[in-house]
C-alpha cells in the first residue's frame, strides 16, 4: 500500500475541493501561520544583520577609556577633581598590562571654520592625533597611499592621512593626493594616504571620511603643547578577553592617577565585546520570540485544520463505514484522513511560505534603520536562508501529520455496522 | 460455504439492559444458494447478517465462512476477508456521492490493490453486464433508484465474493424497480453461482428465493425449501 498514489491523491483532491470555501478558510490559518513565521524570522534576521553589520569589522575585543571627574575623595585628593591621561599611562600599560595587545591614544584638534586648506580649496574638519593601531581598531579602508606608521609617530612627522570627503573637498577628481601638501590649522602636512570607512559603519571618532589623521606625537607637539590626552583604546591580546583588559588597564590608570578603585564614574570605559555580546543575546532573544510567535500562529492554523477534519470525518461517517464494509483496512482510513490534512496543510503552507518569502524580500528593500545613523546594507546574507526554508518545510510536514492524527483516530473508531445502519 | 453452530450474541453483555439477540443459531448454507432470511424487526435478522458479513462479532458458537473460522479477527484481517469473500447490497445503496458509477464499482478492487486501469476495465465490464454502460460516468445523484441499486450490485460482484449479503435491497424501491432488482440478483446467482443471502421483510422478495429462513426472537423458527420460486410483484 503506497502512501501516496494518483488514486488517493485524486480522492483527497475531490474531498478538499468539494467544500471549497471551508477548505480555503481552514487553509488560511496555516497559510497565515507560515507566512508570519517566515516574515518574523526574516525581519529578525535582517535586524540582526543590520545592527551586527554596524559593529562590522571594528575590533570587537577593544575597550575605550575616557577620563572623567572623580566622585570620591581618595589619597588626599578631594572629590570632583578633573584629571587627564598622559604619556606615562601608555608606558605603564605597555609594561604592566599582560592582556593588552594594541594601545591607541587619540588627541582631538578641533576644526575652526575652514581650518583645512589647499590652495583655493578649503573645508572644516576635525583633526585626530593617532597611533597606527587606531586604523586597525576602526577597520578603515585604504582608498590610496598608506596609513600612518610607527616611524611617523616616533619622529612626529608632519604627514597626514585624510578621509575621502576631505580628499574630495581639497582635490580635483582623480588627482593624486599623496605627496601633496595641505594646511591644517595653519600648519602644512604632507598627505600620505586617503581612507574611507570599512564595512562596519559604526564610527568611534566620527565619520572616517571627514577626519584628518596625523601622528599622535605631531598633534601633541604642534597643537596641545602638553602631555595630556582624553581618549584611549586598548585591544585584547590573543587569549585574553576585553573584560580582562577593562579591569587590568582600569586598575593601572587608577593607581597612576590616585583614583579610588571603587570610583566608577571617574573612568569611563566602553567594552565593545560586552556590547557585542549584549546585542548578540538580544538578537537571540528576538529570534526565539519570533519563532515562538510564528510557530504559535502556525499552531493555531493546525488546530483549525484538525478541527475541520474532525467535522469532515463526522460528516463522512457513512462513507467511511461503507469503505470499511467494502474492505478498507484501518490503515487505509488512517492514510486517507492523514493525507487529506497533509495535502491541505502542505498547499496552504507552501503558499504561506512563498508569500512570506516575497514579503520578506520586500521588507529587505526597506531601510529599517532610523534616519541617517544606522543604514542597513542591502547586500548581505539571503534574507530567508536555506536552513530556514528547510526548517519551515519540516515544521510544515510535521504539522500536516499532527493535524490529521486526531481526526484519523476518530475515523478509526467508526464501525461499518454503525455507519451503514439504515434506521 | 457457510456453517454456523450455536451462535449467540448479546448486546450490552453484563449490563442491566443486556439484550440477547441471537440465541443459538445453527445454519448451513451451501455454495450457490439463493435464500432469504425473514423476520419481524427485532427478530435478530440484521444482527445475523452483520455477523455473516463480518461487520460484527459474536459471543459464543462458531461461524465458518468458506473454510475460514471467523472469530476474534483483527480489524485488518476482517477487512481483508470482507473484501475477498463478501459483497454487500444495502437498502439505501450507500454509493459514494462524489464518485461516478464506474469508480464506485471499482472501489472494492482499490482496497484489494488492483491497479487503476485494470479495475476500471473490470468495473466497466460489470456495469455493461448490468446494462449501465452508458451511465458509467454519472454520479449517483444523476441515477434513478433502480440504477443506483444496480451499481451497488455491480460493486458487490466485482471482487467475485463467495457470498453476497443484501439487506432489504428493495426497501427503497418501487414495485417495478424492485422486480427488476430481484430479477438481476437471481440472474447473477444463476450465471455467476454466487451465494446470495437476502434479508427482507417483503414476502414478494422471499417468494423469489429458493429457501426461506424465518427468524423469531433470535431463533430459527422455520427453514423451508421453496420449490417454485416466482418473481411476482
Interface residues (C-beta under 8 A of the other chain):
Chain A: X1 X6 X7 X14 X15 X18 X318 X319 X322 X323 X324 X325 X326 X327 X328 X329 X330 X331 X332 X415 X416 X417 X420 X422
Chain B: X50 X53 X55 X56 X75 X76 X79 X80 X82 X83 X84 X88 X90 X91 X92 X94 X96 X97 X98 X99 X107 X108 X110 X111 X112 X113 X116 X155 X159 X167 X168 X171
